Amino acid sequence: MTLKRFSLFLLSSLFVAICFLLASIYYFFYLPGIKAEILDQQQQEFNLLHSALSLSKNSLTTLCYDYAVWDELVEFVKKPTDEFVQSNMPDNAFEAANIDAVLLTDINNQLVWGFQHESLLNSRQSLVNLITQGDTALVKILPTSAEIALHKVSSRSGYLVLDGQLIYFSNTTILPSAAVGEIVGSLTMFRLLDSDLIKDISQLSLIDFSIQPTTKTTNTSDDFFSFQQIETISPSHTWLIGNKFDDEVVLVTLNHKKVSLPRLDWLSVMLLMIAAVLIISLSLMMLSKWLISPLIQFNQNINDSSNDGLMSKMRSNHLIDEIDSISNSFNQLLQKFNAQQNYLETLTVQDALTGITNRRGLEAFAKDIVLGWHKEQKGFSAMMIDVDHFKAFNDQYGHLEGDNALVAVAKSLAEQVSTYEAIVSRYGGEEFCIIFSECDPNIIRPIAEKICRAIEQLHMPNKIGNRQWVTVSIGVLVVNGEVSNATQYSFSDVLQQADEQLYLAKQAGRNTVKLQCFTQ
């Protein structure tokens, strides 16, 4: 074989190898990465919608609790008067709070007083029948006799579909303001998920969705509140929300922003192929070992990268300019590819609003923490942090200022723990989580108290009661490394106990810290 033919064969093989490599990168790395990104974005949009609906329901639960746990309402149930209704429960107050219906019942499930907005006028009798005559064991709206016998506050909440409309409901037992004592009845509030509320939720969560009545027999969509993992890219996905006591359902449709994979730019492909052909044609004039040796080495590097699964850079500073150009082009392509991969990985673990670690990043970090706890008996601590009265802040200053407040809180949290081995993450909404490798309560408690003071000293106004500034409540769980049978506990068990301490901190008046060592 002549040198010319050998060079032609070698360079032709190189041309095929480069095309195959670029095609492999495109089809086996680039496209799957983009598809995973789109699926992840669509999954995040579903998660946002799920969280937005849940948060909207939770605000109704809080309002219902505030009304039901009230000494004066206890007296009203025992002895109803028009003066009390006019003074404390006017219709315009409920309308301002987006409450569409309120039903007050005694412990015998008899209606004492009711209010309904015109949006639920047709459902009025349905609501009353559901409350006073319905199967409460099935619907789970009114408290059971066992819950009433406890003489402690209890709440129930969920969703109803009546007359083709989706309705939040929340029910709380009526008892004195101390939250303990004789239960005289229960208070149930309803909020219609109408077009205005859907618009508000869409603007808050930046997602496009709609809710329409349908029937179970004509739709095979999954239940919205069961765990949903989106596996196929689609312009929209649909789910059902229905009752447990009849066949009435509504259809939830989520319209996605990113819905298709990028198309291959054939012009760029043709230009790359033309450039490769020109390089091969010019290289045929070189019939010395200075041409063949670099090509052999170049091809060897590609084969080595394919064999070990690692994409390594090519050697530069070749004698032949064309060979050096190919090497540099490949290295630049590899650098751009790696940068894009790093960017995609960053998106999956970084909270888009605050810039700190998101819940997914927290869970990834927690795997190593829990593994060290289980295998090496390394203790750690978990803080659950919640911004006090954040809904009131949003209502007074707007959601844009609410976002700015969350960013300021996240920045302050990061600054307070910067000198410790810890990770700060946004757990969801106005709730944050910090994981420390430290497990000494005498060290962790001062840190938590310092965080409370630091947030208050940001002087973000939020006048609630006798408070002036935005504050946080903190629940802390210190996990000792020598807990027996540690392997039977998961990270979610730790967060649950930390969240219970957060609840106690809120009950204690907020802007405070509650700490507990891990209990088996």
Disulfide bonds with the S-S distance in Angstrom:
none
